[in-house]
Amino acid sequence: MEEYLVIPKRLARMRQVLEKRQPDLRVFLERVVNYHNVSAILRTADAVGILHVHYFHEGQLPINDAISCGAHRWLILHRETDVKEALLKLKHQGFQLVATGLFPETIDFRQVDYTRPTVIIVGHELEGISATVRELADFTVKIPMYGMVQSLNVSVATGVVLYEAERQRREKGLYQKCHLSEEEIAAILEEWAYERVIKDKARGRMRS
C-alpha cells in the first residue's frame, strides 16, 4: 500500500509509534469486566509501547472511548475463547507468564526480568486470576503495600507493573530499536492509515 488517507505528519507519527512498539511484551486480561478498568489498562498499554493485548471475556470487550482516549484503536486485540489453550500457545512461543495475585509463591513484582518476552496477566476485579492461570504462570507477583487496604484497583496495579517493565526495557535500550519488520509495519499502517479511515468515513455517512 503506497497511498494512505492521512496527512504525511500523521503518517510519520504512526510509524514513529510502531518503531517503539514492544511486540514481546503483552497483557492478558482474564475476565476483567469493568469498562473503566479495561479502558484504563488499554490506555496504559498503549503508553508503554505494547502492541498486543489478549483477553478472555464473555461477549465484546467493554471499552469506554472517553476513558481509553481511543487507545484500543492502536492496539491489536486478541479475543481468546480458552484461557489454558491461549496461554500454552504463548508459552510455546517463548513467553514467560507473569500473573498478579496473593499466594504463598508470590514474589515482589520488581524481581521479574521483563526484558524477556513476557505476558502480564491480570484477573477479575473480585476473584483475581483463575486456578488455571495460577498453575501455568511462571511467576505470580505482588506490589508491596503499607496501608490498611491490601489491594490496588486492577488498572492501577497493571499500570505499576507495566511501568516497571518499561523502566527495565528502556534501561536496556529496547525502545531504541525497532522490533517489527517492514512488512509488519506496512500491514499495520495499511489498517491504521487506509482501511480504518475508509471505515470511519463510512460510519460517519451512516450516522448523517
C-alpha atoms as an extended CHARMM CRD file, in Angstrom:
* protein
*
       208  EXT
         1         1  MET       CA              0.0000000000        0.0000000000        0.0000000000  PROA      1               0.0000000000
         2         2  GLU       CA              1.7250000000        3.1520000000       -1.2240000000  PROA      2               0.0000000000
         3         3  GLU       CA             -1.1630000000        5.5960000000       -0.8330000000  PROA      3               0.0000000000
         4         4  TYR       CA             -2.5370000000        6.4590000000        2.5780000000  PROA      4               0.0000000000
         5         5  LEU       CA             -5.5060000000        8.5710000000        3.5700000000  PROA      5               0.0000000000
         6         6  VAL       CA             -3.8180000000       10.6010000000        6.3070000000  PROA      6               0.0000000000
         7         7  ILE       CA             -1.5550000000       13.6220000000        6.0660000000  PROA      7               0.0000000000
         8         8  PRO       CA              2.2230000000       12.9640000000        5.9910000000  PROA      8               0.0000000000
         9         9  LYS       CA              2.7200000000       14.3120000000        9.5320000000  PROA      9               0.0000000000
        10        10  ARG       CA              0.1080000000       11.8880000000       10.8920000000  PROA      10              0.0000000000
        11        11  LEU       CA              1.6350000000        9.0120000000        8.9570000000  PROA      11              0.0000000000
        12        12  ALA       CA              5.0960000000        9.8400000000       10.2950000000  PROA      12              0.0000000000
        13        13  ARG       CA              3.7000000000        9.8200000000       13.8330000000  PROA      13              0.0000000000
        14        14  MET       CA              2.1430000000        6.3850000000       13.2790000000  PROA      14              0.0000000000
        15        15  ARG       CA              5.4320000000        4.9930000000       12.0050000000  PROA      15              0.0000000000
        16        16  GLN       CA              7.3120000000        6.5320000000       14.9140000000  PROA      16              0.0000000000
        17        17  VAL       CA              4.9460000000        4.8290000000       17.3590000000  PROA      17              0.0000000000
        18        18  LEU       CA              5.2890000000        1.4690000000       15.6100000000  PROA      18              0.0000000000
        19        19  GLU       CA              9.0620000000        1.6860000000       15.7480000000  PROA      19              0.0000000000
        20        20  LYS       CA              8.8110000000        1.8430000000       19.5720000000  PROA      20              0.0000000000
        21        21  ARG       CA              6.2800000000       -0.9660000000       19.9370000000  PROA      21              0.0000000000
        22        22  GLN       CA              7.2940000000       -3.9650000000       22.0670000000  PROA      22              0.0000000000
        23        23  PRO       CA              5.5700000000       -6.9660000000       20.4740000000  PROA      23              0.0000000000
        24        24  ASP       CA              7.1490000000       -9.3320000000       23.0050000000  PROA      24              0.0000000000
        25        25  LEU       CA              5.5910000000       -7.5200000000       25.9860000000  PROA      25              0.0000000000
        26        26  ARG       CA              1.8970000000       -8.3150000000       26.2010000000  PROA      26              0.0000000000
        27        27  VAL       CA             -1.0860000000       -8.0150000000       28.5170000000  PROA      27              0.0000000000
        28        28  PHE       CA             -3.6790000000      -10.7290000000       29.1040000000  PROA      28              0.0000000000
        29        29  LEU       CA             -6.9990000000       -9.7090000000       30.6550000000  PROA      29              0.0000000000
        30        30  GLU       CA             -8.7690000000      -12.6680000000       32.2470000000  PROA      30              0.0000000000
        31        31  ARG       CA            -12.3840000000      -11.7220000000       32.9130000000  PROA      31              0.0000000000
        32        32  VAL       CA            -11.7010000000       -8.0730000000       33.7230000000  PROA      32              0.0000000000
        33        33  VAL       CA            -15.2970000000       -6.8930000000       33.4860000000  PROA      33              0.0000000000
        34        34  ASN       CA            -15.4540000000       -3.2230000000       34.4850000000  PROA      34              0.0000000000
        35        35  TYR       CA            -15.2280000000       -0.9280000000       31.4760000000  PROA      35              0.0000000000
        36        36  HSD       CA            -13.3780000000        1.7270000000       33.4970000000  PROA      36              0.0000000000
        37        37  ASN       CA            -10.6640000000       -0.8000000000       34.3130000000  PROA      37              0.0000000000
        38        38  VAL       CA            -10.4430000000       -2.2730000000       30.8210000000  PROA      38              0.0000000000
        39        39  SER       CA            -10.2650000000        1.1610000000       29.2120000000  PROA      39              0.0000000000
        40        40  ALA       CA             -7.6210000000        2.4300000000       31.6410000000  PROA      40              0.0000000000
        41        41  ILE       CA             -5.4870000000       -0.6890000000       31.1420000000  PROA      41              0.0000000000
        42        42  LEU       CA             -5.6060000000       -0.3190000000       27.3630000000  PROA      42              0.0000000000
        43        43  ARG       CA             -4.6260000000        3.3310000000       27.6460000000  PROA      43              0.0000000000
        44        44  THR       CA             -1.6040000000        2.4430000000       29.7870000000  PROA      44              0.0000000000
        45        45  ALA       CA             -0.6970000000       -0.4490000000       27.4830000000  PROA      45              0.0000000000
        46        46  ASP       CA             -0.5310000000        1.9370000000       24.5390000000  PROA      46              0.0000000000
        47        47  ALA       CA              1.5100000000        4.4170000000       26.5920000000  PROA      47              0.0000000000
        48        48  VAL       CA              4.2650000000        1.8810000000       27.3690000000  PROA      48              0.0000000000
        49        49  GLY       CA              4.5000000000        0.6820000000       23.7740000000  PROA      49              0.0000000000
        50        50  ILE       CA              2.5120000000       -2.5190000000       23.8960000000  PROA      50              0.0000000000
        51        51  LEU       CA              1.1040000000       -3.7550000000       20.6010000000  PROA      51              0.0000000000
        52        52  HSD       CA             -0.7510000000       -6.9760000000       21.5200000000  PROA      52              0.0000000000
        53        53  VAL       CA             -3.4290000000       -7.3700000000       24.1890000000  PROA      53              0.0000000000
        54        54  HSD       CA             -5.1400000000      -10.7070000000       24.7600000000  PROA      54              0.0000000000
        55        55  TYR       CA             -8.4300000000      -11.0060000000       26.5950000000  PROA      55              0.0000000000
        56        56  PHE       CA            -10.8430000000      -13.6570000000       27.8100000000  PROA      56              0.0000000000
        57        57  HSD       CA            -14.2780000000      -12.1420000000       28.2110000000  PROA      57              0.0000000000
        58        58  GLU       CA            -17.8360000000      -13.2300000000       27.5910000000  PROA      58              0.0000000000
        59        59  GLY       CA            -19.0120000000      -11.1280000000       24.7030000000  PROA      59              0.0000000000
        60        60  GLN       CA            -17.4720000000       -7.8970000000       23.4960000000  PROA      60              0.0000000000
        61        61  LEU       CA            -14.6560000000       -6.3200000000       25.4840000000  PROA      61              0.0000000000
        62        62  PRO       CA            -16.1780000000       -3.3890000000       27.4390000000  PROA      62              0.0000000000
        63        63  ILE       CA            -14.3800000000       -0.2140000000       26.3530000000  PROA      63              0.0000000000
        64        64  ASN       CA            -15.2540000000        3.4010000000       27.0810000000  PROA      64              0.0000000000
        65        65  ASP       CA            -13.6860000000        5.5640000000       24.4110000000  PROA      65              0.0000000000
        66        66  ALA       CA            -13.6350000000        8.6280000000       26.6490000000  PROA      66              0.0000000000
        67        67  ILE       CA            -11.5790000000        6.7670000000       29.2650000000  PROA      67              0.0000000000
        68        68  SER       CA             -9.3010000000        4.9260000000       26.8470000000  PROA      68              0.0000000000
        69        69  CYS       CA             -8.8810000000        8.0790000000       24.7030000000  PROA      69              0.0000000000
        70        70  GLY       CA             -9.1330000000        5.7270000000       21.7460000000  PROA      70              0.0000000000
        71        71  ALA       CA             -6.0180000000        3.7910000000       22.8120000000  PROA      71              0.0000000000
        72        72  HSD       CA             -7.6370000000        0.4950000000       21.7860000000  PROA      72              0.0000000000
        73        73  ARG       CA             -7.5240000000        1.6910000000       18.1780000000  PROA      73              0.0000000000
        74        74  TRP       CA             -3.7220000000        1.4960000000       18.2670000000  PROA      74              0.0000000000
        75        75  LEU       CA             -3.5530000000       -1.9830000000       19.8020000000  PROA      75              0.0000000000
        76        76  ILE       CA             -4.0530000000       -5.4190000000       18.3070000000  PROA      76              0.0000000000
        77        77  LEU       CA             -6.7210000000       -7.0730000000       20.4390000000  PROA      77              0.0000000000
        78        78  HSD       CA             -6.8850000000      -10.8700000000       20.5500000000  PROA      78              0.0000000000
        79        79  ARG       CA            -10.1070000000      -12.4110000000       21.8420000000  PROA      79              0.0000000000
        80        80  GLU       CA             -9.3280000000      -15.7690000000       23.4530000000  PROA      80              0.0000000000
        81        81  THR       CA            -12.0060000000      -18.4070000000       23.9510000000  PROA      81              0.0000000000
        82        82  ASP       CA             -9.9060000000      -20.8290000000       26.0210000000  PROA      82              0.0000000000
        83        83  VAL       CA             -7.5140000000      -19.4530000000       28.6470000000  PROA      83              0.0000000000
        84        84  LYS       CA             -5.4140000000      -22.6010000000       29.0020000000  PROA      84              0.0000000000
        85        85  GLU       CA             -5.0250000000      -23.0960000000       25.2670000000  PROA      85              0.0000000000
        86        86  ALA       CA             -4.1240000000      -19.4310000000       24.7140000000  PROA      86              0.0000000000
        87        87  LEU       CA             -1.5380000000      -19.3370000000       27.4970000000  PROA      87              0.0000000000
        88        88  LEU       CA              0.0550000000      -22.6210000000       26.4600000000  PROA      88              0.0000000000
        89        89  LYS       CA              0.3730000000      -21.2810000000       22.9250000000  PROA      89              0.0000000000
        90        90  LEU       CA              2.1050000000      -18.1510000000       24.2210000000  PROA      90              0.0000000000
        91        91  LYS       CA              4.4150000000      -20.2790000000       26.3670000000  PROA      91              0.0000000000
        92        92  HSD       CA              5.3380000000      -22.3740000000       23.3550000000  PROA      92              0.0000000000
        93        93  GLN       CA              6.1780000000      -19.1400000000       21.5370000000  PROA      93              0.0000000000
        94        94  GLY       CA              8.7380000000      -18.3870000000       24.2450000000  PROA      94              0.0000000000
        95        95  PHE       CA              6.8040000000      -16.0240000000       26.5220000000  PROA      95              0.0000000000
        96        96  GLN       CA              7.1080000000      -16.1280000000       30.2890000000  PROA      96              0.0000000000
        97        97  LEU       CA              3.7610000000      -15.7780000000       32.0430000000  PROA      97              0.0000000000
        98        98  VAL       CA              3.6450000000      -13.2800000000       34.9060000000  PROA      98              0.0000000000
        99        99  ALA       CA              0.3550000000      -13.1540000000       36.8120000000  PROA      99              0.0000000000
       100       100  THR       CA             -0.7390000000      -10.8770000000       39.6230000000  PROA      100             0.0000000000
       101       101  GLY       CA             -2.0330000000      -12.3950000000       42.8540000000  PROA      101             0.0000000000
       102       102  LEU       CA             -1.5010000000      -13.0100000000       46.5610000000  PROA      102             0.0000000000
       103       103  PHE       CA             -0.3500000000      -16.5910000000       47.0980000000  PROA      103             0.0000000000
       104       104  PRO       CA              2.4560000000      -18.2800000000       49.0680000000  PROA      104             0.0000000000
       105       105  GLU       CA              4.6080000000      -18.3640000000       45.9330000000  PROA      105             0.0000000000
       106       106  THR       CA              4.0360000000      -14.6770000000       45.1180000000  PROA      106             0.0000000000
       107       107  ILE       CA              7.1480000000      -12.5000000000       44.7290000000  PROA      107             0.0000000000
       108       108  ASP       CA              7.7830000000       -8.7560000000       44.5080000000  PROA      108             0.0000000000
       109       109  PHE       CA              6.8720000000       -7.5800000000       41.0080000000  PROA      109             0.0000000000
       110       110  ARG       CA             10.3110000000       -5.9690000000       40.6300000000  PROA      110             0.0000000000
       111       111  GLN       CA             12.0870000000       -9.3260000000       40.8900000000  PROA      111             0.0000000000
       112       112  VAL       CA             10.9640000000      -10.3490000000       37.4000000000  PROA      112             0.0000000000
       113       113  ASP       CA             13.0760000000       -9.7060000000       34.2930000000  PROA      113             0.0000000000
       114       114  TYR       CA             10.5920000000       -8.0160000000       31.9490000000  PROA      114             0.0000000000
       115       115  THR       CA             13.1760000000       -7.6180000000       29.1970000000  PROA      115             0.0000000000
       116       116  ARG       CA             12.4140000000      -11.2430000000       28.3550000000  PROA      116             0.0000000000
       117       117  PRO       CA              9.3420000000      -11.9780000000       26.2000000000  PROA      117             0.0000000000
       118       118  THR       CA              6.6040000000      -11.5300000000       28.7860000000  PROA      118             0.0000000000
       119       119  VAL       CA              2.8390000000      -11.7610000000       29.1450000000  PROA      119             0.0000000000
       120       120  ILE       CA              1.4420000000       -9.8840000000       32.1530000000  PROA      120             0.0000000000
       121       121  ILE       CA             -1.8250000000      -11.4880000000       33.2570000000  PROA      121             0.0000000000
       122       122  VAL       CA             -4.4230000000       -9.7430000000       35.3990000000  PROA      122             0.0000000000
       123       123  GLY       CA             -7.6710000000      -11.2280000000       36.5880000000  PROA      123             0.0000000000
       124       124  HSD       CA            -11.2250000000      -10.4770000000       37.6360000000  PROA      124             0.0000000000
       125       125  GLU       CA            -11.6880000000       -7.4510000000       39.9030000000  PROA      125             0.0000000000
       126       126  LEU       CA            -13.0300000000       -9.5090000000       42.8240000000  PROA      126             0.0000000000
       127       127  GLU       CA            -11.9200000000      -13.0710000000       42.1620000000  PROA      127             0.0000000000
       128       128  GLY       CA             -8.4830000000      -12.4290000000       40.6810000000  PROA      128             0.0000000000
       129       129  ILE       CA             -6.7910000000      -14.9140000000       38.3680000000  PROA      129             0.0000000000
       130       130  SER       CA             -8.1930000000      -18.3950000000       37.8860000000  PROA      130             0.0000000000
       131       131  ALA       CA             -6.6350000000      -21.6320000000       39.1210000000  PROA      131             0.0000000000
       132       132  THR       CA             -5.6610000000      -22.3260000000       35.5120000000  PROA      132             0.0000000000
       133       133  VAL       CA             -3.6310000000      -19.1250000000       35.2640000000  PROA      133             0.0000000000
       134       134  ARG       CA             -2.0020000000      -19.7290000000       38.6360000000  PROA      134             0.0000000000
       135       135  GLU       CA             -0.9790000000      -23.2170000000       37.5660000000  PROA      135             0.0000000000
       136       136  LEU       CA              0.5170000000      -22.0710000000       34.2490000000  PROA      136             0.0000000000
       137       137  ALA       CA              2.1710000000      -18.8650000000       35.4450000000  PROA      137             0.0000000000
       138       138  ASP       CA              5.9530000000      -18.8210000000       35.6540000000  PROA      138             0.0000000000
       139       139  PHE       CA              5.6690000000      -16.1260000000       38.3220000000  PROA      139             0.0000000000
       140       140  THR       CA              2.9030000000      -14.6150000000       40.3990000000  PROA      140             0.0000000000
       141       141  VAL       CA              3.7490000000      -11.1270000000       41.5770000000  PROA      141             0.0000000000
       142       142  LYS       CA              2.5250000000       -8.5990000000       44.1130000000  PROA      142             0.0000000000
       143       143  ILE       CA              3.0190000000       -4.8890000000       44.7220000000  PROA      143             0.0000000000
       144       144  PRO       CA              4.1760000000       -4.1010000000       48.2770000000  PROA      144             0.0000000000
       145       145  MET       CA              1.6460000000       -2.1160000000       50.3130000000  PROA      145             0.0000000000
       146       146  TYR       CA              1.9140000000       -0.4950000000       53.7130000000  PROA      146             0.0000000000
       147       147  GLY       CA             -1.6160000000        0.7200000000       54.3490000000  PROA      147             0.0000000000
       148       148  MET       CA             -4.7700000000       -0.7790000000       55.8190000000  PROA      148             0.0000000000
       149       149  VAL       CA             -6.0590000000       -1.7230000000       52.3660000000  PROA      149             0.0000000000
       150       150  GLN       CA             -4.0100000000       -4.5500000000       50.8870000000  PROA      150             0.0000000000
       151       151  SER       CA             -5.0270000000       -4.3080000000       47.2570000000  PROA      151             0.0000000000
       152       152  LEU       CA             -4.9500000000       -1.8640000000       44.3640000000  PROA      152             0.0000000000
       153       153  ASN       CA             -7.5110000000       -1.3110000000       41.6740000000  PROA      153             0.0000000000
       154       154  VAL       CA             -6.6850000000       -3.7300000000       38.8510000000  PROA      154             0.0000000000
       155       155  SER       CA             -5.9990000000       -0.9520000000       36.3450000000  PROA      155             0.0000000000
       156       156  VAL       CA             -3.6550000000        0.8120000000       38.7680000000  PROA      156             0.0000000000
       157       157  ALA       CA             -1.8490000000       -2.4390000000       39.5950000000  PROA      157             0.0000000000
       158       158  THR       CA             -1.4410000000       -3.2170000000       35.9140000000  PROA      158             0.0000000000
       159       159  GLY       CA             -0.0300000000        0.2480000000       35.3130000000  PROA      159             0.0000000000
       160       160  VAL       CA              2.5160000000       -0.1440000000       38.1100000000  PROA      160             0.0000000000
       161       161  VAL       CA              3.7730000000       -3.4560000000       36.7050000000  PROA      161             0.0000000000
       162       162  LEU       CA              3.8080000000       -2.1680000000       33.1410000000  PROA      162             0.0000000000
       163       163  TYR       CA              5.9150000000        0.8270000000       34.0640000000  PROA      163             0.0000000000
       164       164  GLU       CA              8.4120000000       -1.4080000000       35.8260000000  PROA      164             0.0000000000
       165       165  ALA       CA              8.6090000000       -3.3640000000       32.5780000000  PROA      165             0.0000000000
       166       166  GLU       CA              9.0240000000       -0.0850000000       30.6690000000  PROA      166             0.0000000000
       167       167  ARG       CA             11.8200000000        1.0100000000       33.0090000000  PROA      167             0.0000000000
       168       168  GLN       CA             13.7500000000       -2.2230000000       32.5800000000  PROA      168             0.0000000000
       169       169  ARG       CA             13.3160000000       -2.2370000000       28.8210000000  PROA      169             0.0000000000
       170       170  ARG       CA             14.2420000000        1.4240000000       28.4560000000  PROA      170             0.0000000000
       171       171  GLU       CA             17.4180000000        0.9440000000       30.5050000000  PROA      171             0.0000000000
       172       172  LYS       CA             18.3600000000       -1.9960000000       28.2870000000  PROA      172             0.0000000000
       173       173  GLY       CA             17.7910000000        0.1080000000       25.1500000000  PROA      173             0.0000000000
       174       174  LEU       CA             14.8630000000       -1.9210000000       23.8440000000  PROA      174             0.0000000000
       175       175  TYR       CA             12.9370000000        1.2190000000       22.8570000000  PROA      175             0.0000000000
       176       176  GLN       CA             15.8720000000        2.3980000000       20.7850000000  PROA      176             0.0000000000
       177       177  LYS       CA             15.4820000000       -0.2810000000       18.1290000000  PROA      177             0.0000000000
       178       178  CYS       CA             12.5420000000       -1.3830000000       16.0410000000  PROA      178             0.0000000000
       179       179  HSD       CA             11.1690000000       -4.8570000000       16.7680000000  PROA      179             0.0000000000
       180       180  LEU       CA              8.7770000000       -5.0200000000       13.8230000000  PROA      180             0.0000000000
       181       181  SER       CA              9.7210000000       -5.9270000000       10.2680000000  PROA      181             0.0000000000
       182       182  GLU       CA              8.9950000000       -3.5360000000        7.4200000000  PROA      182             0.0000000000
       183       183  GLU       CA              6.3250000000       -5.9710000000        6.2480000000  PROA      183             0.0000000000
       184       184  GLU       CA              4.6360000000       -5.8810000000        9.6650000000  PROA      184             0.0000000000
       185       185  ILE       CA              4.7950000000       -2.0970000000        9.8020000000  PROA      185             0.0000000000
       186       186  ALA       CA              3.3570000000       -1.8110000000        6.2850000000  PROA      186             0.0000000000
       187       187  ALA       CA              0.4690000000       -4.1450000000        7.1610000000  PROA      187             0.0000000000
       188       188  ILE       CA             -0.3980000000       -2.1890000000       10.3060000000  PROA      188             0.0000000000
       189       189  LEU       CA             -0.1290000000        1.1650000000        8.5310000000  PROA      189             0.0000000000
       190       190  GLU       CA             -2.4970000000       -0.1110000000        5.8670000000  PROA      190             0.0000000000
       191       191  GLU       CA             -5.0300000000       -0.8050000000        8.6270000000  PROA      191             0.0000000000
       192       192  TRP       CA             -4.4300000000        2.4330000000       10.5380000000  PROA      192             0.0000000000
       193       193  ALA       CA             -3.9790000000        4.8900000000        7.6980000000  PROA      193             0.0000000000
       194       194  TYR       CA             -6.1340000000        3.4400000000        4.9650000000  PROA      194             0.0000000000
       195       195  GLU       CA             -8.7240000000        0.8030000000        5.8680000000  PROA      195             0.0000000000
       196       196  ARG       CA             -9.7090000000        2.4240000000        9.1760000000  PROA      196             0.0000000000
       197       197  VAL       CA            -10.0900000000        5.8430000000        7.5680000000  PROA      197             0.0000000000
       198       198  ILE       CA            -12.4770000000        4.3840000000        4.9970000000  PROA      198             0.0000000000
       199       199  LYS       CA            -14.4650000000        2.5950000000        7.7240000000  PROA      199             0.0000000000
       200       200  ASP       CA            -14.6570000000        5.7270000000        9.8710000000  PROA      200             0.0000000000
       201       201  LYS       CA            -15.8690000000        7.7950000000        6.9080000000  PROA      201             0.0000000000
       202       202  ALA       CA            -18.4700000000        5.1470000000        6.0830000000  PROA      202             0.0000000000
       203       203  ARG       CA            -19.7440000000        5.1590000000        9.6730000000  PROA      203             0.0000000000
       204       204  GLY       CA            -19.8840000000        8.9460000000        9.5440000000  PROA      204             0.0000000000
       205       205  ARG       CA            -22.0320000000        8.8120000000        6.4240000000  PROA      205             0.0000000000
       206       206  MET       CA            -24.3270000000        6.2420000000        8.0310000000  PROA      206             0.0000000000
       207       207  ARG       CA            -24.8570000000        8.4950000000       11.0730000000  PROA      207             0.0000000000
       208       208  SER       CA            -25.5230000000       11.5780000000        8.9590000000  PROA      208             0.0000000000
